[in-house]
């Protein structure tokens, strides 16, 4: 058999980019927000994150080695990132065995079932998070208060999140709940309850800008998500809040920053073209605000991203016209 080696014309240059490099940069960009989470929730944040990462790496190695019968690829750090992102979507007082189940679903169902990295249609960390939210709704919606290292791992003092209070203001029109909202400054720097990834909008924003600056991600998806949410919030401002307040609370509370910069921008599960990314982001922003305004859950970022993940094959058909192509 004649083997032909086809080489493209010179020059040849390597960008120095790799899966491992990009994964490590995303992990690095998450570290400021993780540091704030540890300062807010203490040992609970450390234990939950450690369990999630170790379980994700372990399950990927076991499935690749003994089920798929292939060389494990844990060296690319994608399993570590999945574990970290899963932990960022969990309350820090979640029992360890529920975290392990979430890691198993994220890696076993969300990733390895489809063949591993690069072949999964849905974000694995969000698959695990949504499975846990549906299966263990009480544990997944019991949010500890940020008390630093005084926070107990399991028996933590709990309370409503700012997003839950905002949901009541919108749904019930109860403007008296405005007093329960933290100040905009506290929302910005992270002094509020929620999951590890809901704590500090400032740290997440800085991490997201680092990813854009290093060209790990582009601006299209984060900007289109946040802009869509802001416009929707401005149009539907509830009684008791002024427009700019509602926009700020919409963007600074919940999973808006984490979802826009770190979850929706996943290479595998997001569109390839610029216009596809913009439409993808607009769809996520609209679905999030629809769920927040009229849905049962106060947060809808996870559901919105997974729904739009399913639309990515269609969005990838939006391609620029070839040079010289005749339009019929």
N, C-alpha and C positions, 0 to 999 in steps of 0.2 A: 504494500500500500504506500502510495506516495504521500508523504507528509509535507505540507506546505506551511511555512512560517510567514505570516503576513505582518509586516511592520509598517506603521504609519510614518510619514515623512518627518525628517528632523525639523526643528530641534526637539529633543526629549528632555523633559524636566519633571522632577518629582516635587510635589508641593510640601512634602513632609507631613502630610495629614494622615491620620490613621484612626481606626475605631477606638483603640486604647487611649490615644491622645484626647479625642473628643470626649470620651467618657470621663477621663480624669479632669478635664476642664469643667465639665458640668458639676462633678463632685466638688471641685474647688469653689465654684460659684455658689454652691449650696452651703458651704461651711459657715459664712457669716450668719445666715438665718439659723443654722443649727446651733451655733454658739449662743444666740439669743434664746433659743428654745431651751437649751440646757440651763441657762441662767434663770429662765422663768419657771421651769418644771423640775429641775434638779435631776435626781437619779432616775425618775420615771422616764425622762427623755432618753437618757443614756441606755437604760435597760431595754426599752422598746426598740430603739434603733439597732442595738447590738443583736438582739434576737432576730429581728427582721433581716438584717444583712447576712448573718450566719446561716439562717434557714434558707434564704434565696440562693446563696452560693452552694450550700450543701445539696439542695434539691436539684439544681442545674447539673452539678457534677454527677449525682447518682442517676438521674434520668439519661444523661448523655452516655454514661459509662455502661449502664446495665440494661437500659431499655432500648435506646437508639443505637447502641453498639458503635459509638463513634468517639473520637477524641474529644474530651471536655474542653470547652473554650472559655473557662472562667478567667483565663488570663487577660481577656479583653476588658475586664472590669464592668461589663454590662450588667452582670448579676448583682454586683455591689451597688451600682446605681439604682437598679430596680428595688433592692432592699431599702436603700435610703429614701427613695421617693415613696415607697409604700409606708414607711415609718412616718414620713411627713404628712401622710393622709390619715393618721390614726391618733386617737387620744392617748396620752402618755400613761394612763392608768389601765390600759387594756390588758386583760390576763394573757400570760405568755403563750398559752396554747391556742388562743384565737389568733395571735400574731403569726404563729407557725402555720395555721390553716390558711391564713391570707397569703403567706409566702408560697405555700404549695399551689394554691390556685393561680397566683400571679405567674409563677414559673412553669408549673406543670400544664396548666390549661391555657393561660394567656400567651405563653411564649413557646415552650418546647413541643406542644401538640402540633404546632404549625411548622416545625422544623428548626426552630431556634432563631437566633438573632438575624434580622433582615427579612424574615418571612411571616412575622406575626402581623395580622391586620389591625389589632387593637392594642392600645397601650397596656402592657402587662401589669404595671403597678395599679392602674385604675380598674382593671379586671378584678384583681384581688380585693381592692377597696370596696367596690360595688357589691361583690359577693358577700363580704363581711357585713356591709350595711344592710343588705336584705336578710341575711341569715341571723345576725345578732344586732337587731336595731337598738335595743336598750343599751348594751355595752358600747356600741359605736356612737351613740348620741349622749353619752354621759361625760361631760367635759370638765376636767379639773381646772381649778383656779390657779393662776400663776403665783406661786408662793416660794419660788426658788428651791433651794435644797431642803426646805421645810415641807415640801410637797411629798406625800407618801406615794409609793408606787401603786398600790391597789386601793387603799382606803384614803383616797385624796378628797379634799373638800371640793365639791362640784358646784356648778352654777350655770346659768344660761349664757350663751355666747352673744356678743353684740349683734351678730347676724340674725339670731333667733328673735331678739328684741326688735330689730329692724323689720323682720317678717311680720310681727304682730302689728307694728305701726302701719305697715302697708295693707295687710289683710283685714284687720279689724278697725282701722282708722282711729286707733287709740293713741292720741298725741301725748297722753300722760306718760307713756313709756319712753318718751324722748329723754327723760332724765336718767334712765337706766343705761343709756348709751355712753361709752367712754368718750373722752374728748378726742377731737381729731388728731391732736398731737400724740396721745396715748395709742390710738389706732395706728399711727404712722410708725412709732418706735417699738410697739409690741407689747404693751402692758394690758393684755386682755386674754380671755380664755379661748380655747379652741384646740385644733390639732397642732402638731409641731409646725406645719407649714402655713398656719394661719396667724402666727404670732407677730412677726415683724415685717411689715410691708417695705420698710426702708431697706432692710438687709436683702430681701428678695429682689427689690428693684436694682440694687447695686450689683447683685449677682447676675441678673438678667442683662444689664448693660455690659457687664464683662463678657458675656457670651456673644453679644452683638459686636462688641469691639474686637474680639478675637475671631470673629466670623465663624463661630461654631453654629450660630443661628442667624437668621436675617430678621429684619424689623417687621416684616409683613404680618405674621401671625399675631405677635403680641400687640402691636399697635391696632390692628383691626379688631381684635377682641375687646381691648380696653376702650377704644373709641366707640364701638357699638354699644357697650354697656353704659358708657357715660351719656351718650345721646338718648338711649332708652330711659335712663334714670332722669335726665333733664325733662323729658316729655311727660313722665309719669310721677313727678314728685308728689309724695303724699302730704296730707295736711299736717302741720306741726313742724315741718322741715322746709327750709328754703332750698332752692335748686342746687347751689354749690355744696351744701351740706350733704344732701342725699347722694350726689355724685361722688363725693369724697368717701362717704361710708360704703357706698356700693363697691368702690375700687379697693379700699383699704381693708375691709373686713372679709372674712370667708376665704375662699381659695382662688380669688381673682388673680393675684400676682403669681402665685405658684403655678396655677393652671396656664396662664398666658405665656410665661417665660420658660417653664420647665417641663410641663406635661404635654401641652398641645404641640410643641415644637419638635417632638420626637421625630427623627429622620424617617423611620420606617412607616409610621402611621400618619404622616402628614403629606400634603401634596408636594410635587416637585417644582411646579411652575409658580411664578410670582402671582399671577392672577388667581391661580388655584388656591394659593395660600391666603390671599385676601378674602376670597369667598368662604374658605374654610373658617377663617377667624370671625367673619361676620356671622356665619351660621352658629358658631359656638356662643358668641356674645348674645345673640337673640334667644337661643334656647336657654341659656343661663338665666336671663332676665325674665323669661316667660315662666320658668319653674319657680324662681324666687318670688314672683308677683302672684301667680295663681296656683302654683303646685303645692303639694303637701310638705315637701322638704324646704327648709330655709336656704339650702345651698343646692346648686344644680350643675356645678362645673364638671364633676366626674361624668354625669350622664350626658352632658352636652358634648364633651370631647369624644366619648365612645360612640355617640350617634353620628358625629361628623367623621369619625374614623371610618365608619361604614361607607361614607360617601366619597372617600379618597379615590377609589378606582375611577369614578365618574369625573371627578375634578382633574385627574391626571390626563384626561382626554382634551383638556383645554391647553392647546399647544400653539405656539406661534406659527404662522403660515410659512412654508418653505419659500426660499428666495426663487422667484420665477414661477411659482405655482399659479395656475389659472383657476380662479374661483368659478365653480359651475353655478 
